[in-house]
Amino acid sequence: MDTNLSRQRWIQLGLGLVAMMAISSPQYVWTLFTKPLIATTGASLPQLQWTFTILIVLQTFFSPVQGYLIDRFSPKLMIALGAILSGLGWVLAARVDTLWGVYATYGLFCGLGTGIVYVGIVGLMVKWFPDRRGFAVGVVAAGYGMGAMLSTFPISDMLTASGYRHTLTVFGIVLGAVGALAALGLRAPRADEVLPAPARNLSTCVHDTAPKEMLKTPLFWLMFAMMTMMSTGGLMVVANFASFARDFGVADAIIFGFVALPFALTFDRITNGLTRPFFGWVSDKIGRENTMGIAFAAEAAAIALLLVFRENPYAFALLSGVVFFAWGEIFSLFPSILTDTFGTKHATTNYGFLYMAQGIGSLFGGPIAAWIYLVQGSWLPVFAIIITLDVLTAILAYFVLKPMRRNWLGLGETRAMSAKPAMA
């Protein structure tokens, strides 16, 4: 590989990582703001959790349009705009006093902004790294999963010292600026910079599928259903983590010299980030579906253990990290397997459609999970739902997705071979 090309794509990976870290906090530290926002707005927890749902829905449901705009126009300008919108959402949320005001600021601006950045950077990385697609997508997805690790304790401390309004304003400006500056160095690879994807026993496509045709395939909708189920389970934990930690009586316990809740949130960000390049790398070696089966089954086991030891603050904090390690890889595995299957030409827009599954998952993961708790008076039914979804998705990955994709790619290779001119 040309030295300049190699250096350039690693620079792109680094910039993408920084931009993703900058826009991760609106989702992953949301749980820290729920208590003061409930006090200000007078809303109930299920009502307030619709903010989280709005954020994820707008982040995901508009992603096909955002992917198209990024493919059509300058990636760096669109991604910089997304980072600015994300930071602006926090700054504006600090200045409202009503529930609808929180929806219209934190939910709307952060949702649209983070969606542009996330889809845009994933779309760039699958093009820059066809030979290490799982790993590269995992690295930038790790930025989204781990970025809040750097902000959790400072935000928690500033909330205590200065209140949530000052905290939202300061961090909104800082994180928005950092994301925008990183985005200005991003670009798509030129035609002479695109490496061919290595042949791997029918693991990657030999032709590109446009979004319109992709949406007609049962294979895409199977992936969509699987990502929806995994997103639902994971977001049930993300959106309500502080609430069930308090309900289990472990939130304010002291472990390893730290308060349990911010310690667990920070530890979760680490594992949620590390899992993405790790399982992406593993899937490059042993196959996407095999990796999915292992990881999804592991999350079911981790959730069950978390439930068993829920009243032990040490076990709760450490097992929550295992849960996130077994969940966060969906953000490297699904975009990689989608591009392996349907090609790189329309990768950003195609992933925009698949990423909508995250939005559907947020409907169940945030307010509906809180509603179940409100009706049942217990988080146990919510945990049971998560375990069931994990086991079902693991089974689908190995026994349904794997043979369906093998058949699709085999037919694609046959079509490509028949399209070649006959030898003289």
Disulfide bonds with the S-S distance in Angstrom:
none
